[in-house]
Amino acid sequence: MKYKKLKVPAYYDRAKTQLLFSNPFFSALMLQCQHIWDTSHVPTAGTDGKNLYFNPNYCATLTEQEFQGLLVHELLHKIFLHHIRAYKYKDVPDNLEKWNRACDYAINPIVLEARFILPPGALIDDQYKGMTAEQIYDLLPDTPTQPAENHFVFTDKPLTDKDAREIKVQVAAAANTAKNAGELPGALKNLIEENARTVIDWKAALADFMEVNLGGDDDITFKRPNRRMLVHDMYLPAYESTQTGPVCIMYDTSGSIYGEPEAMASFNAEIRSLVEHTQPEAVHIICNDTQVQSHEIFSPDEELDLRLVGGGGTDFDQAFEYLHALDEYPPRVNLVFTDLYFRHEHLQSDIPTLWITYGDDVNVSLPPFGTVLHVPSSS
């Protein structure tokens, strides 16, 4: 479907700007979406999980506060993957309309819990509060009993597992941006924690995390020489890719990590493959137990030498202080390989962080920021 892009009055830009200042979680997700204004195909508003679609004639009937609530409403459709879960209803229009109503009943209480105002006609019924859209769908009559302005979720093709993983990474990154998940509505906080504890295809999720959080253009630089050629007395430029920014990889090198050599080998192999594919501007390797034991920087033309140094207990306080003080190639993302058995409730970081933990215990205490990715023992 092609949508005609329309110029939108500053009125709506003000509403979006207010959301940026008032709610870092939803605003971080909003910035991940393209906003398309169209009068031909969208009667009110909708999303396909990547873009947000608005009919300006409908939105002109809303106050700025109601438009903010509509924005949050559409973002919640994305967060809960309603556009992906909708595909099984797509071929029967009546079923898809019923699915949209079920989704609205599921998320509108969360909009209100987050202290936003819903547009007039929003579907609210306390009997459905806390239910999933599928549960509500099974209870809804085929014919609507309450007239409402439907805000549609739709897709022209089935979205993939990769699409779902990308959204989960974006949601976790938005929660990290907000820094305080305690300010989120309870249903969202529970969803984020549930996603964090879910064992998924960790290699694909790791690649998604890198893809979502890095970007730029390719270039050549003399600020870091090609060290492979220095041994031949040749000062040649290194390949520098601003297509992906600098990356930090932290290793928890406490004594317990040596008990998982297979997980370590699998993780290291995947890291080498990703670095070769994404070509980060620089890769920081930090080994840490109770303190930082080693730090090396590798350029794109160098092979990663992933030697572990340490063997004591675990305390990441100094490691994160060290990370934030890096002024040469400050990392855009931070990957931490750890068993999570250390005190981390007081740690904070504004750098997108992926905690890769191994083993079958998915009930370890979760860090206060970042995304937790479990690598099963069999991986």
C-alpha positions in Angstrom: 0.0 0.0 0.0 1.3 3.5 -0.8 0.4 6.3 1.5 0.2 10.0 0.6 2.4 12.0 3.0 0.7 15.1 4.2 2.2 18.2 5.8 1.0 18.3 9.4 0.4 21.4 11.5 2.8 22.4 14.3 0.0 21.5 16.7 0.8 17.8 16.4 4.6 18.5 16.6 4.0 20.2 19.9 2.1 17.2 21.2 5.0 14.9 20.2 7.6 17.3 21.7 5.7 17.3 25.0 5.8 13.5 25.0 9.6 13.6 24.5 10.0 15.7 27.6 7.4 13.9 29.8 7.9 10.2 29.1 11.3 8.9 28.0 10.1 5.3 27.6 7.3 6.0 25.1 9.3 8.8 23.4 12.2 6.5 22.8 9.9 4.1 21.0 8.1 6.9 19.1 11.5 8.0 17.6 11.9 4.4 16.2 8.8 4.9 14.0 8.1 6.9 10.9 4.9 9.0 11.2 2.7 8.9 8.1 -0.3 11.1 7.7 -2.9 9.8 5.2 -6.5 10.4 4.4 -7.0 7.7 1.8 -6.5 4.4 3.7 -6.5 5.2 7.4 -9.8 6.3 8.9 -8.4 7.1 12.3 -4.9 5.8 13.2 -3.0 2.5 12.9 0.3 0.8 13.0 2.1 -2.1 11.2 4.7 -2.3 14.0 7.2 -0.2 12.1 5.3 3.0 11.1 2.5 4.9 12.8 -0.3 6.1 10.5 -2.7 9.0 11.3 -5.6 10.5 9.5 -5.2 14.3 10.0 -8.9 15.0 9.7 -9.6 12.6 12.6 -6.7 13.9 14.6 -7.9 17.5 14.1 -10.9 16.6 16.3 -8.5 15.7 19.2 -6.9 17.9 21.9 -3.1 17.7 22.2 -3.5 15.6 25.3 -5.8 13.2 23.5 -3.4 13.0 20.5 -0.6 12.1 23.0 -2.8 9.3 24.3 -3.4 8.1 20.7 0.3 8.0 20.1 0.9 5.9 23.3 -2.1 3.7 22.2 -0.5 2.9 18.9 2.9 2.4 20.4 1.4 -0.2 22.8 0.0 -2.1 19.8 3.6 -2.3 18.7 5.0 -3.2 22.1 2.6 -6.1 22.5 3.2 -7.3 18.9 -0.5 -7.0 18.0 0.5 -6.5 14.3 2.3 -9.8 14.3 -0.4 -11.6 16.2 -3.0 -10.2 13.9 -1.9 -12.1 10.8 -4.0 -15.2 11.7 -7.1 -13.0 11.5 -6.1 -11.1 8.3 -8.0 -13.1 5.7 -11.4 -12.6 7.3 -12.3 -8.9 7.6 -14.8 -9.4 10.4 -12.2 -11.4 12.4 -9.6 -8.7 11.9 -12.1 -6.0 13.1 -12.9 -8.1 16.1 -9.1 -8.6 16.8 -8.6 -4.8 16.7 -11.4 -4.4 19.3 -9.8 -7.0 21.5 -6.4 -5.3 21.2 -8.0 -2.0 22.2 -9.7 -3.4 25.2 -6.3 -4.9 26.2 -4.2 -1.8 26.0 -6.4 1.1 26.8 -6.3 0.4 30.6 -2.5 0.7 30.3 -2.8 4.0 28.5 -4.8 5.3 31.5 -2.5 3.7 34.0 0.4 5.6 32.4 -1.7 8.8 33.0 -2.5 9.7 29.4 -5.9 10.7 28.1 -7.7 8.5 25.5 -9.6 10.0 22.6 -13.4 9.9 22.7 -15.0 6.6 22.0 -12.0 4.5 23.3 -13.0 1.0 24.2 -12.8 0.5 28.0 -14.3 -2.4 30.0 -13.0 -3.4 33.4 -14.0 -7.0 32.9 -11.2 -7.3 30.3 -8.5 -5.6 32.3 -5.4 -7.7 32.6 -6.4 -10.1 29.9 -4.5 -10.8 26.7 -6.0 -9.8 23.3 -6.5 -13.4 22.5 -8.5 -14.0 25.7 -10.6 -11.0 25.1 -11.2 -12.0 21.5 -12.7 -15.3 22.6 -15.1 -13.5 24.9 -16.2 -10.7 22.5 -19.4 -11.0 20.5 -19.0 -10.9 16.8 -21.1 -7.8 16.5 -19.8 -4.8 18.5 -22.0 -3.7 21.4 -20.1 -0.5 22.0 -19.5 2.0 19.1 -16.0 3.2 19.0 -13.3 4.8 16.9 -11.2 1.8 15.9 -7.4 2.3 15.7 -6.2 -0.4 13.4 -3.3 -2.8 13.5 -2.5 -4.3 10.2 0.2 -5.8 8.0 0.5 -6.6 4.3 2.7 -9.7 4.9 3.5 -12.0 7.8 6.2 -10.5 10.0 9.1 -12.7 10.9 10.7 -13.8 14.2 13.4 -11.2 13.5 10.7 -8.5 13.4 9.5 -9.6 16.8 13.0 -9.8 18.3 13.8 -6.3 16.9 10.8 -4.9 18.7 11.7 -6.6 22.0 15.2 -5.1 21.7 13.7 -1.7 21.1 11.4 -2.0 24.0 14.2 -3.1 26.3 16.4 -0.2 25.0 13.5 2.2 25.7 13.2 0.9 29.2 16.9 1.5 29.6 16.5 5.0 28.3 13.8 5.6 30.9 16.3 4.3 33.5 13.6 3.7 36.0 11.2 0.8 35.1 9.4 1.4 38.3 7.7 4.4 36.7 6.2 2.2 34.0 2.7 0.9 34.2 2.7 -2.5 35.9 1.6 -4.4 32.8 4.5 -3.0 30.9 7.0 -3.6 33.6 5.9 -7.2 33.8 6.1 -7.6 30.0 9.7 -6.2 30.0 10.7 -8.5 32.8 9.0 -11.5 31.2 10.8 -10.8 27.9 14.1 -10.5 29.8 13.6 -14.0 31.2 12.5 -15.6 28.0 15.0 -18.0 26.4 15.0 -17.2 22.6 17.4 -17.8 19.7 20.3 -15.9 21.5 22.5 -15.7 18.4 19.8 -14.0 16.4 18.8 -11.8 19.3 22.5 -10.7 19.8 22.7 -9.8 16.1 19.4 -7.9 16.4 20.7 -5.9 19.4 23.8 -4.9 17.4 21.8 -3.9 14.4 19.2 -1.8 16.3 21.8 0.1 18.3 24.6 0.8 15.7 24.8 2.7 12.5 26.8 5.1 10.2 28.9 5.1 7.0 32.2 3.5 5.9 35.4 5.5 5.8 39.2 5.2 5.9 41.2 6.8 8.7 44.8 7.5 9.6 44.1 8.3 13.3 44.6 4.6 14.0 47.2 2.9 11.8 46.7 -0.6 10.4 48.7 -2.5 13.1 49.0 -5.6 10.9 51.2 -3.5 8.5 53.3 -1.7 11.1 55.4 -4.9 11.5 56.4 -4.3 7.9 57.3 -0.6 8.6 54.3 0.4 6.5 52.0 3.1 8.1 48.8 2.5 6.2 45.3 3.7 7.2 43.0 1.4 9.0 39.6 0.6 7.8 37.2 2.6 10.0 33.5 2.0 9.7 31.1 4.6 11.1 28.5 2.2 9.8 28.7 0.7 13.2 30.0 2.6 16.2 32.4 1.4 18.9 31.5 -1.7 20.9 32.4 -2.8 24.4 32.5 -6.4 25.4 32.8 -7.1 29.2 33.7 -10.5 30.5 32.8 -11.5 34.1 36.1 -13.4 34.7 35.1 -14.5 38.2 35.9 -18.1 39.1 32.5 -19.4 38.2 32.8 -18.4 34.5 35.5 -21.0 33.9 32.9 -23.7 34.6 31.2 -22.9 31.3 33.9 -23.4 28.7 31.4 -24.5 26.0 29.2 -21.4 26.5 32.3 -19.2 26.4 33.5 -20.8 23.2 30.1 -20.4 21.5 29.8 -16.8 22.6 33.3 -15.9 21.5 32.7 -17.5 18.1 29.5 -15.5 17.7 31.2 -12.3 18.8 34.0 -12.7 16.2 31.5 -13.4 13.5 29.4 -10.3 14.4 32.4 -8.0 14.6 33.6 -9.2 11.2 30.2 -8.6 9.7 29.4 -5.3 11.4 32.9 -3.8 11.3 32.7 -1.6 14.5 34.9 1.4 14.6 36.6 -0.2 17.6 36.1 -3.0 20.0 36.9 -2.7 23.7 37.5 -5.9 25.6 37.3 -5.6 29.3 37.9 -8.4 31.7 36.6 -7.9 35.2 36.2 -9.8 38.4 36.2 -7.7 41.6 37.9 -5.0 39.5 39.0 -4.4 36.0 41.8 -6.8 35.2 42.5 -5.9 31.6 41.4 -3.6 28.8 42.3 -3.9 25.1 41.1 -2.0 22.1 40.9 -3.7 18.7 40.4 -2.0 15.4 38.4 -3.5 12.5 41.4 -4.9 10.7 42.6 -6.9 13.8 41.5 -10.3 14.8 40.0 -10.3 18.3 42.2 -11.9 20.9 39.7 -13.0 23.6 41.9 -14.0 26.4 40.4 -14.0 29.9 42.2 -12.5 32.9 40.9 -12.9 36.4 39.4 -15.5 38.6 38.3 -13.8 41.8 34.8 -12.8 42.9 32.5 -10.5 41.0 31.8 -6.7 41.3 31.1 -4.6 38.3 31.1 -1.2 40.0 34.6 -0.3 38.8 34.0 -1.8 35.4 31.1 0.5 34.7 32.9 3.5 36.0 35.8 2.5 33.7 33.4 2.1 30.8 31.8 5.6 31.3 35.3 7.2 31.5 36.4 5.8 28.1 37.2 8.9 25.9 38.9 7.0 23.1 36.2 5.5 20.9 33.4 5.7 23.5 31.2 2.6 23.1 27.8 2.8 21.5 26.8 -0.6 23.0 28.0 -2.8 25.8 27.8 -6.6 25.8 28.4 -8.2 29.2 29.0 -12.0 29.5 28.2 -13.0 33.1 26.3 -15.4 35.3 24.6 -12.4 37.0 25.5 -13.7 40.4 26.7 -10.4 41.9 25.1 -7.3 43.4 23.9 -5.1 40.6 20.8 -3.3 41.9 22.7 0.0 42.3 24.5 -0.1 38.9 23.4 2.5 36.3 24.3 3.1 32.6 22.9 5.1 29.7 24.8 2.9 27.2 22.6 0.3 25.6 23.6 -2.9 27.5 23.0 -6.6 26.7 23.6 -8.9 29.6 24.4 -12.4 28.1 24.0 -15.0 30.9 24.4 -18.7 30.5 22.9 -21.8 32.1 19.4 -22.9 32.8 18.6 -20.7 35.8 16.4 -18.0 34.3 15.3 -16.8 37.7 18.4 -14.9 38.7 18.0 -11.3 39.8 17.6 -8.9 36.9 19.8 -5.8 36.5 18.0 -2.4 36.7 18.8 -1.6 33.1 19.6 -3.2 29.8 18.3 -6.4 28.2 19.0 -9.9 29.6 19.6 -12.7 27.1 19.8 -16.2 28.4 22.1 -18.7 26.7 21.0 -22.2 27.6 23.6 -24.7 28.7 23.1 -26.8 25.5 24.0 -23.8 23.2 
